[in-house]
Amino acid sequence: MAHKERIGIVGAGRMGANIARRLHDVGYPVTAVYDLRADVASAVATEVGAEPTSSLARVTELSDVIITVVTDDKAMRTIFAQSGDSLLTGANGRLFINCATISPAVHVEVERLAAEHGAQSLEGCMASSIPQAREGTLYLMVGGSKQAFERAQPILEKMSSSLTYVGKAGEAAKVKALVNMVMNINTAGLAEGLGLGEALGLDLTMLREVFSQTGAGSRVLVTDGEDMQNRAHDCYFSAAHAAKDSGIAVALAKEAGLRVPLAQATKEQFDTMVAQGLGELDKSGIAELTFPSRRAREHATA
């Protein structure tokens, strides 16, 4: 049997933790777990038999392949800093698989920095959620050099049920930004449709069924429609992440000189959720802004 590369995990939140569990279950040695929250890193590390590291450089030391799942561009630049504690320390021969949704330009920047330190970098953009990370059924869009992809492929295949190599660094991140832009628009549109349905006194279960059989049907209707109706907003993909990802898409559109009014309006809706302290609700929580009974209660207590 071929030697399985040692895996380090940076970012042990919902997605990172479940990727660690999945790779551990299929026989990969998960050797290091790092998170800014030491207790979170320790708990996940205990589960998978890894060392909970207090430094990024230690993750690189203990691992052959480092999977990063961090929050945003700033966090990405922090873990790949050119001075101080950094994953780049001793990175020669390592492969970084970066799974967070961040700006395409930052993926390109990280690939350049990794190469300068004798390492490889790959973007593994995820178009799925927490259960799929645990089950190894993610939809992954991958960008980077073909050589890096071929090295990572055995690992990525254990993480995913569908794997698409998009092209050079930054390209998969562009595709992911568009996926999330359209998903978020669909989510906001569904919330408005159901909210208006409630305002008109319609039976929402009936309305969702009609939506499902007509042009109003969507993947979001399947994943979020019932949750919107029932106010079940346990987090699989947070409103805060939706706001960030819509922002990435809007910025790309601006660079391209293209107006995207629906994406802009959707971003503003998710920004409103964050401003109201609802950012950690699932994206289905956008219905809290559109259902008249919920807005009425909010205004009554304001």
Stockholm file with secondary structure:
# STOCKHOLM 1.0

chainA/1-302         MAHKERIGIVGAGRMGANIARRLHDVGYPVTAVYDLRADVASAVATEVGAEPTSSLARVTELSDVIITVVTDDKAMRTIFAQSGDSLLTGANGRLFINCATISPAVHVEVERLAAEHGAQSLEGCMASSIPQAREGTLYLMVGGSKQAFERAQPILEKMSSSLTYVGKAGEAAKVKALVNMVMNINTAGLAEGLGLGEALGLDLTMLREVFSQTGAGSRVLVTDGEDMQNRAHDCYFSAAHAAKDSGIAVALAKEAGLRVPLAQATKEQFDTMVAQGLGELDKSGIAELTFPSRRAREHATA
#=GR chainA/1-302 SS CCCCCCEEEECCSHHHHHHHHHHHHTTCCEEEEECSSHHHHHHHHHHHTCEECSSHHHHHHHCSEEEECCSSHHHHHHHTCSSSSCTTTTCTTCEEEECSCCCHHHHHHHHHHHHHTTCEEEEEEECSCHHHHHHTCEEEEEEECHHHHHHHHHHHHHHEEEEEEEESTTHHHHHHHHHHHHHHHHHHHHHHHHHHHHHTTCCHHHHHHHHHTSTTCCHHHHHHHHHHHHTCCCCSSBHHHHHHHHHHHHHHHHHHTCCCHHHHHHHHHHHHHHHTTCTTSBGGGGGGGTCHHHHHHHHHHC
#=GC SS_cons         CCCCCCEEEECCSHHHHHHHHHHHHTTCCEEEEECSSHHHHHHHHHHHTCEECSSHHHHHHHCSEEEECCSSHHHHHHHTCSSSSCTTTTCTTCEEEECSCCCHHHHHHHHHHHHHTTCEEEEEEECSCHHHHHHTCEEEEEEECHHHHHHHHHHHHHHEEEEEEEESTTHHHHHHHHHHHHHHHHHHHHHHHHHHHHHTTCCHHHHHHHHHTSTTCCHHHHHHHHHHHHTCCCCSSBHHHHHHHHHHHHHHHHHHTCCCHHHHHHHHHHHHHHHTTCTTSBGGGGGGGTCHHHHHHHHHHC
//
